Amino acid sequence: MMSHCNFSENTAPAPDAGTEIGLSFDACIENNRDELLAFLHELVACELPSSDPVDGKNAQDLIRAFLEQLGFATALEFPEAPDADDALNYASRWSVVGLRKGCAGGPSLALNSHADVVGLGDEEKWTYPPRSCTAVDGRLYGRGVVDARGCLATYLFALKAIIDSGASLAGDVLFQSVGDEEILGRGTEDLVRKGYTADAVLVGEPTNLTFCPSTRGAAQFFLDVEGLATHSGVAYEGQNAILKAILYIEAIQNLQNELDAQYVHELWKAYPVAHTVNIALIEGGESASRVPSSCTVSGLVGCIAGESLADVRRWVGDAVRRVTESDPWLRAHPPTLRWADTMQFEPSVSALDGPFFDVARACSEEVLGHYPAPRAFTAVSDLRYFLQTEGAVGANFGPGDIKQAHAYDESADVEEMITAAKLLARFIWRWSNGVIPSHASR
């Protein structure tokens, strides 16, 4: 655990001191622009896919070396594999932790993001080589440039700008790069369990430079539907399990509108849908000449701040029961509803009052010219592990658009990355030194 938050009127620099020093950070970042892009190019070329053993240079080696060049003391932490037969190669999925001690016992800050990336999928669908950065019209293309190696690079170069400028940091800065986020999130879970926390946290995710202090919850379900097989020539004598499954799919998909009509948290009102449902897998049937006797449907049902996974299970269970009771065959042959062991994530929301968001506002207004209203992050993220205790403060923040994550031709805007580094440098310095705007309440 890092030092406790202490925004002292007597020890903090003047509230307006951040403007001038921010310009020095900008100069350092502009001077290091080519180095940042070269570092990201090298980082994207490193291995650490989410579902396969590492074959080649591990991205974490590069990050650890960079942290040590910045004067951080580093350590490696190894999360425990879920089981001996797990497909993930956890021996190469370690986390890098770096600590730079503050000089005056100021508020501590954790900077967290992930180095693992999703699989390439069909490489023929990539216009540009996915294992390298290709610059085209001000954008960088490559796997991980958005999710989340671009975030890692901007966080690291924000720190470099502070250090190169000679500015001091009163509070401890804890940097975390985890090797398992995309599949199970064991990396950050392991670090938090071991006490690697701070007074506040920023988690590097693509948020288009908006502070996002809430994350989605989600649960994966499986529904096994029974039918009655017969020859396709007398299909009317059978019970088509796929057609029966469609009844359940429609009912579960309709939960989106039903739940949004009942409750939407303030941070989710920026989105057209808060309670997203994704029907992701349908398996059934054997041949075109036989009526399907079974069908399995799987999907992910989301929940938001103020709700829980227990609510998700109740919603889906009620929807399944309604369909079952409406159909004579299904009443006699009810489906089996199962829940995945691992894809179960509780939603989270940060405390929204206090200096954290005052600092976020000041930095955003200085760099962007305005303060994008905080909103929820539409995906599951590791921020949830830091927000498990009441009053915990933090947000997802980074360059890039979530729509680019996990996509073919994943790409990021170069200028947005540079801007992110400038904003982050100010935030880290202001938070560490207790420099909040004079108009904000303390």
KOLSETOR-315760 format. One record per residue (C-alpha): x, y, z; residue in one letter. Coordinates in nm, 3 decimals. Each point is the difference from the previous one (the first is absolute). Last residue first. Example, Ala and Ser with C-alpha at 12.3 -4.5 7.8 and 13.67 -1.06 7.14 Angstrom:
R       c1       c2       c3  rest
R    1.367   -0.106    0.714     s
R   -0.137   -0.344    0.066     a
//
This chain:
R       c1       c2       c3  rest
R   -1.038    2.059   -0.106     r
R   -0.251    0.192   -0.210     s
R    0.108    0.107   -0.346     a
R    0.037    0.367   -0.103     h
R    0.374    0.007    0.077     s
R    0.070   -0.287   -0.239     p
R    0.168   -0.307    0.150     i
R    0.372   -0.045    0.058     v
R    0.035   -0.274    0.261     g
R    0.355   -0.085   -0.108     n
R   -0.064   -0.355   -0.119     s
R   -0.336    0.092   -0.149     w
R    0.130    0.303   -0.188     r
R    0.306   -0.182   -0.134     w
R   -0.186   -0.312   -0.111     i
R   -0.281    0.205   -0.154     f
R    0.235    0.233   -0.185     r
R    0.199   -0.287   -0.146     a
R   -0.325   -0.175   -0.093     l
R   -0.128    0.298   -0.198     l
R    0.320    0.031   -0.201     k
R    0.018   -0.376   -0.061     a
R   -0.362   -0.004   -0.117     a
R    0.069    0.284   -0.242     t
R    0.284   -0.199   -0.157     i
R   -0.227   -0.304   -0.031     m
R   -0.278    0.212   -0.149     e
R    0.248    0.139   -0.251     e
R    0.092   -0.349   -0.117     v
R   -0.358   -0.119   -0.054     d
R   -0.032   -0.369    0.077     a
R   -0.067   -0.307   -0.213     s
R   -0.128   -0.357    0.014     e
R   -0.005   -0.127   -0.358     d
R   -0.217   -0.297    0.105     y
R   -0.178    0.081    0.322     a
R    0.069   -0.115    0.358     h
R    0.001    0.366    0.112     a
R   -0.084    0.250   -0.274     q
R   -0.354    0.058    0.131     k
R    0.154    0.086    0.339     i
R    0.140    0.317   -0.158     d
R    0.354    0.115    0.067     g
R    0.193    0.194    0.261     p
R   -0.020   -0.082    0.369     g
R   -0.194    0.015    0.322     f
R   -0.186   -0.245    0.223     n
R   -0.078    0.158    0.332     a
R    0.088   -0.003    0.368     g
R   -0.110    0.053    0.358     v
R   -0.077   -0.252    0.275     a
R   -0.266    0.124    0.245     g
R   -0.130   -0.347    0.080     e
R    0.245   -0.276   -0.087     t
R   -0.033   -0.208   -0.317     q
R    0.097    0.293   -0.221     l
R    0.356   -0.113   -0.072     f
R   -0.111   -0.336   -0.142     y
R   -0.267    0.160   -0.218     r
R    0.257    0.221   -0.175     l
R    0.114   -0.320   -0.172     d
R   -0.249    0.061   -0.280     s
R   -0.335   -0.131   -0.124     v
R   -0.125    0.203   -0.293     a
R   -0.218    0.308   -0.048     t
R    0.211    0.228    0.215     f
R   -0.244    0.221    0.186     a
R   -0.006    0.374   -0.047     r
R    0.187    0.304    0.127     p
R   -0.101    0.320   -0.183     a
R    0.269    0.106   -0.244     p
R    0.175    0.299    0.159     y
R    0.087    0.275   -0.248     h
R    0.299    0.170   -0.160     g
R    0.164   -0.335   -0.061     l
R    0.328    0.056    0.184     v
R   -0.086    0.252    0.274     e
R   -0.365   -0.098    0.025     e
R    0.089   -0.368    0.025     s
R    0.266    0.058    0.265     c
R   -0.228    0.214    0.218     a
R   -0.295   -0.240   -0.036     r
R    0.204   -0.307    0.089     a
R    0.148    0.182    0.301     v
R   -0.349    0.086    0.124     d
R   -0.095   -0.360   -0.078     f
R    0.260   -0.137    0.240     f
R   -0.055    0.281    0.253     p
R   -0.325   -0.125    0.150     g
R   -0.334   -0.143   -0.103     d
R   -0.062   -0.278   -0.252     l
R    0.079   -0.311    0.205     a
R    0.078   -0.251   -0.270     s
R   -0.242   -0.243   -0.160     v
R    0.022   -0.373   -0.059     s
R   -0.188   -0.278   -0.177     p
R    0.060   -0.364    0.103     e
R    0.164   -0.227   -0.256     f
R   -0.084   -0.364   -0.073     q
R    0.170   -0.156   -0.304     m
R    0.187   -0.261    0.207     t
R   -0.231   -0.282    0.107     d
R   -0.254    0.051   -0.275     a
R   -0.366   -0.013    0.102     w
R   -0.244   -0.277   -0.094     r
R   -0.370    0.000   -0.089     l
R   -0.142   -0.342   -0.088     t
R   -0.308    0.002   -0.220     p
R   -0.346   -0.120    0.106     p
R   -0.141   -0.310   -0.173     h
R   -0.366   -0.029    0.102     a
R   -0.045    0.376    0.030     r
R    0.214    0.037   -0.311     l
R   -0.236   -0.214   -0.206     w
R   -0.310    0.183    0.125     p
R    0.146    0.350   -0.061     d
R   -0.081    0.311    0.208     s
R    0.142   -0.131    0.328     e
R    0.343   -0.051   -0.154     t
R    0.007    0.350   -0.145     v
R   -0.081    0.161    0.334     r
R    0.246   -0.226    0.182     r
R    0.287    0.100   -0.228     v
R   -0.069    0.370    0.050     a
R   -0.016   -0.048    0.379     d
R    0.333   -0.185    0.004     g
R    0.162    0.268   -0.215     v
R   -0.111    0.279    0.230     w
R    0.083   -0.196    0.319     r
R    0.348   -0.093   -0.119     r
R    0.068    0.361   -0.097     v
R   -0.124    0.128    0.337     d
R    0.233   -0.238    0.185     a
R    0.277    0.136   -0.221     l
R   -0.055    0.339    0.160     s
R   -0.173    0.334   -0.043     e
R    0.064    0.356    0.120     g
R    0.261    0.061   -0.267     a
R   -0.083   -0.192   -0.317     i
R   -0.100   -0.345   -0.121     c
R    0.084   -0.192   -0.315     g
R   -0.117   -0.328   -0.149     v
R    0.251   -0.207   -0.197     l
R   -0.108   -0.280   -0.229     g
R   -0.030   -0.370   -0.059     s
R   -0.265   -0.208   -0.175     v
R    0.004   -0.379   -0.016     t
R   -0.231   -0.190   -0.233     c
R   -0.129   -0.355    0.008     s
R   -0.218   -0.240   -0.200     s
R    0.040    0.178   -0.332     p
R   -0.247   -0.123   -0.266     v
R    0.199   -0.223   -0.234     r
R    0.059    0.031   -0.374     s
R    0.206    0.319    0.018     a
R    0.253   -0.171    0.225     s
R    0.115   -0.009    0.362     e
R   -0.178    0.282    0.180     g
R    0.103    0.247    0.264     g
R    0.259    0.249    0.118     e
R   -0.076    0.370    0.044     i
R    0.264    0.238    0.137     l
R    0.030    0.372    0.074     a
R   -0.334    0.141    0.108     i
R    0.123    0.334    0.134     n
R   -0.222    0.183    0.246     v
R    0.076    0.360    0.095     t
R   -0.165    0.158    0.301     h
R    0.093    0.366   -0.055     a
R   -0.116    0.059   -0.357     v
R    0.001    0.333   -0.188     p
R    0.299    0.116    0.206     y
R    0.062    0.331    0.179     a
R   -0.255   -0.098    0.266     k
R    0.240   -0.257    0.142     w
R    0.168    0.223    0.259     l
R   -0.340    0.100    0.140     e
R   -0.097   -0.363    0.065     h
R   -0.281   -0.131   -0.220     v
R   -0.302   -0.173    0.152     y
R   -0.341   -0.141   -0.101     q
R   -0.023    0.080   -0.371     a
R    0.363   -0.106   -0.044     d
R   -0.089   -0.337    0.150     l
R   -0.285   -0.072   -0.241     e
R    0.188    0.131   -0.303     n
R    0.307   -0.216    0.052     q
R   -0.200   -0.294    0.138     l
R   -0.144   -0.040   -0.350     n
R    0.310   -0.198   -0.095     q
R   -0.087   -0.259    0.266     i
R   -0.356   -0.043   -0.128     a
R    0.106   -0.009   -0.365     e
R    0.271   -0.257    0.069     i
R   -0.243   -0.213    0.201     y
R   -0.247   -0.022   -0.286     l
R    0.290   -0.062   -0.238     i
R    0.092   -0.306    0.205     a
R   -0.335   -0.157   -0.089     k
R    0.078    0.051   -0.368     l
R    0.341   -0.160    0.051     i
R   -0.148   -0.293    0.196     a
R   -0.241   -0.085   -0.282     n
R   -0.271   -0.221    0.151     q
R   -0.099   -0.283   -0.232     g
R   -0.316   -0.109   -0.181     e
R   -0.012    0.323   -0.202     y
R    0.343   -0.089   -0.136     a
R   -0.159   -0.284   -0.195     v
R    0.230    0.016   -0.300     g
R    0.277    0.125    0.228     s
R    0.010   -0.341    0.165     h
R   -0.038    0.009    0.379     t
R    0.182    0.136    0.302     a
R   -0.181    0.134    0.306     l
R    0.135    0.313    0.167     g
R    0.193    0.087    0.317     e
R    0.150    0.342    0.075     v
R    0.330    0.045    0.187     d
R    0.048    0.361    0.110     l
R    0.349    0.125    0.078     f
R    0.060    0.327    0.184     f
R    0.284    0.250    0.017     q
R   -0.020    0.271    0.265     a
R    0.080    0.369   -0.029     a
R    0.074    0.306    0.211     g
R    0.082    0.324   -0.172     r
R    0.253    0.244    0.135     t
R   -0.029    0.338    0.170     s
R    0.236    0.296    0.044     p
R    0.053    0.088   -0.369     c
R    0.224    0.306   -0.038     f
R   -0.025    0.102   -0.365     t
R    0.305    0.014   -0.226     l
R   -0.160   -0.211   -0.276     n
R   -0.059   -0.278    0.257     t
R    0.240   -0.271   -0.120     p
R    0.120   -0.169    0.321     e
R    0.288    0.079    0.235     g
R   -0.121   -0.029    0.358     v
R    0.056    0.306    0.218     l
R    0.004   -0.064    0.372     v
R   -0.038    0.190    0.326     a
R    0.131   -0.021    0.356     d
R    0.209   -0.301   -0.097     a
R   -0.009   -0.376   -0.042     t
R    0.252   -0.281   -0.037     y
R   -0.118   -0.191    0.308     g
R    0.051   -0.362   -0.109     k
R   -0.372   -0.040   -0.077     r
R    0.020    0.311   -0.216     v
R    0.289   -0.148   -0.197     l
R   -0.168   -0.339   -0.052     d
R   -0.326    0.154   -0.120     e
R    0.205    0.219   -0.232     t
R    0.157   -0.300   -0.173     g
R   -0.291   -0.244    0.028     r
R   -0.217    0.198   -0.239     g
R   -0.143   -0.320   -0.144     l
R    0.038    0.019   -0.378     i
R    0.109    0.346   -0.113     e
R    0.167    0.108    0.321     e
R    0.293   -0.235    0.050     d
R    0.351    0.140   -0.041     g
R   -0.030    0.302    0.225     v
R    0.187    0.330   -0.022     s
R   -0.010    0.184    0.331     q
R    0.160    0.334    0.088     f
R   -0.012    0.123    0.360     l
R    0.074    0.369    0.053     v
R    0.074    0.108    0.358     d
R   -0.090    0.354    0.099     g
R    0.194    0.327    0.004     a
R    0.103   -0.018   -0.364     l
R    0.274    0.240   -0.107     s
R    0.036    0.168   -0.338     a
R    0.340   -0.035   -0.168     g
R   -0.148    0.032   -0.348     s
R    0.141   -0.340   -0.100     d
R   -0.178   -0.164    0.296     i
R   -0.339    0.150   -0.079     i
R    0.038   -0.068   -0.372     a
R    0.105   -0.360    0.067     k
R   -0.311   -0.055    0.210     l
R   -0.219    0.121   -0.287     a
R    0.211   -0.223   -0.226     f
R   -0.088   -0.307    0.206     l
R   -0.372    0.077    0.010     y
R   -0.006    0.069   -0.375     t
R    0.178   -0.326   -0.078     a
R   -0.221   -0.209    0.228     l
R   -0.313    0.152   -0.153     c
R    0.121   -0.077   -0.352     g
R    0.069   -0.350    0.124     r
R   -0.363   -0.045    0.101     a
R   -0.212   -0.069   -0.187     d
R    0.049    0.289   -0.241     v
R    0.335   -0.076   -0.165     v
R   -0.050   -0.363    0.103     g
R   -0.003   -0.160   -0.343     r
R    0.128    0.244   -0.259     g
R   -0.091    0.317   -0.189     y
R    0.125    0.346    0.099     l
R   -0.196    0.300   -0.123     r
R    0.112    0.337   -0.135     g
R   -0.073   -0.077   -0.363     d
R    0.152   -0.350    0.010     v
R    0.267   -0.112    0.247     a
R    0.048   -0.377    0.022     t
R    0.085   -0.140    0.342     c
R    0.108   -0.363    0.005     s
R   -0.146   -0.341    0.082     r
R   -0.330    0.066   -0.180     p
R    0.156    0.047   -0.345     p
R   -0.241    0.236   -0.181     y
R   -0.330   -0.077   -0.173     t
R   -0.080   -0.270    0.255     w
R   -0.274   -0.239   -0.114     k
R    0.253   -0.252   -0.133     e
R    0.131   -0.037    0.356     e
R   -0.322   -0.180    0.099     d
R   -0.013    0.036    0.378     g
R    0.296    0.192    0.138     l
R   -0.046   -0.111    0.360     g
R   -0.074    0.256    0.270     v
R    0.274    0.202    0.166     v
R    0.195   -0.023    0.324     d
R    0.185    0.308    0.125     a
R   -0.261    0.125    0.243     h
R   -0.050    0.330    0.180     s
R    0.044    0.150    0.345     n
R    0.125    0.331    0.135     l
R   -0.029    0.008    0.380     a
R    0.017    0.336    0.176     l
R    0.115    0.099    0.347     s
R   -0.091    0.324    0.176     p
R    0.300    0.189    0.138     g
R    0.261   -0.133    0.241     g
R    0.266    0.253   -0.095     a
R    0.249   -0.140   -0.252     c
R   -0.216   -0.264   -0.161     g
R    0.131   -0.349   -0.059     k
R    0.007   -0.130   -0.355     r
R   -0.139   -0.352   -0.010     l
R   -0.022   -0.237   -0.298     g
R   -0.204   -0.318   -0.020     v
R    0.026   -0.233   -0.300     v
R   -0.257   -0.279   -0.017     s
R    0.066   -0.357   -0.108     w
R   -0.167   -0.178   -0.287     r
R    0.297   -0.204   -0.120     s
R   -0.036   -0.281    0.257     a
R   -0.374    0.043   -0.028     y
R   -0.016   -0.179   -0.334     n
R   -0.374    0.025   -0.050     l
R   -0.177   -0.319   -0.102     a
R   -0.069   -0.099    0.360     d
R    0.083   -0.364    0.076     d
R    0.168    0.062    0.333     a
R   -0.276    0.228    0.123     d
R   -0.083    0.370    0.027     p
R    0.372    0.088   -0.026     a
R    0.128    0.199    0.298     e
R    0.104    0.352   -0.082     p
R    0.374    0.061   -0.023     f
R    0.138    0.332    0.122     e
R    0.317    0.158   -0.133     l
R    0.168    0.291    0.176     a
R    0.129    0.340   -0.100     t
R    0.161    0.298    0.172     a
R   -0.074    0.295   -0.225     f
R    0.284    0.228   -0.110     g
R   -0.134    0.089   -0.343     l
R    0.243   -0.244   -0.164     q
R   -0.141   -0.265    0.234     e
R   -0.349    0.068   -0.131     l
R    0.118   -0.037   -0.360     f
R    0.168   -0.334    0.074     a
R   -0.316   -0.132    0.164     r
R   -0.211    0.106   -0.296     i
R    0.226   -0.172   -0.252     l
R    0.012   -0.323    0.198     d
R   -0.380    0.010    0.038     q
R   -0.047   -0.012   -0.377     a
R    0.148   -0.351   -0.001     n
R    0.244   -0.062   -0.285     k
R   -0.084   -0.316   -0.192     g
R   -0.257   -0.274    0.031     d
R   -0.227    0.081    0.293     v
R   -0.248   -0.279    0.065     p
R   -0.342    0.052   -0.161     d
R   -0.336    0.148    0.101     s
R    0.060    0.363    0.095     s
R    0.288    0.072   -0.233     p
R    0.320    0.123    0.164     l
R    0.258    0.048   -0.273     e
R    0.195    0.312   -0.086     c
R   -0.049    0.180   -0.333     a
R   -0.259    0.231    0.155     v
R    0.255    0.107    0.261     l
R    0.266    0.076   -0.260     e
R   -0.238    0.224   -0.193     h
R   -0.116    0.157    0.327     l
R    0.360    0.084    0.087     f
R    0.057    0.151   -0.344     a
R   -0.312    0.214    0.040     l
R    0.112    0.123    0.341     l
R    0.355    0.065   -0.124     e
R   -0.131    0.205   -0.292     d
R   -0.209    0.216    0.234     r
R    0.273    0.041    0.262     n
R    0.062    0.369   -0.070     n
R   -0.376    0.054   -0.016     e
R   -0.038   -0.178    0.334     i
R    0.275    0.206    0.161     c
R   -0.149    0.326   -0.128     a
R   -0.346   -0.096    0.125     d
R    0.140   -0.081    0.345     f
R    0.158    0.347    0.012     s
R   -0.337    0.148   -0.091     l
R   -0.158   -0.190    0.288     g
R    0.249    0.164    0.234     i
R   -0.146    0.338   -0.084     e
R   -0.363   -0.104    0.040     t
R    0.047   -0.219    0.308     g
R    0.113    0.282    0.226     a
R   -0.352    0.147    0.005     d
R   -0.104   -0.190    0.314     p
R    0.317    0.107    0.186     a
R    0.218   -0.295    0.097     p
R   -0.134   -0.229    0.275     a
R    0.161    0.012    0.346     t
R   -0.215    0.242    0.200     n
R   -0.338   -0.058   -0.164     e
R    0.044   -0.375    0.053     s
R   -0.158   -0.248   -0.236     f
R    0.098   -0.315    0.187     n
R   -0.101   -0.336   -0.145     c
R    0.138   -0.296    0.193     h
R    0.335   -0.154   -0.099     s
R    0.011   -0.315   -0.212     m
R   -0.132   -0.343    0.091     m
//
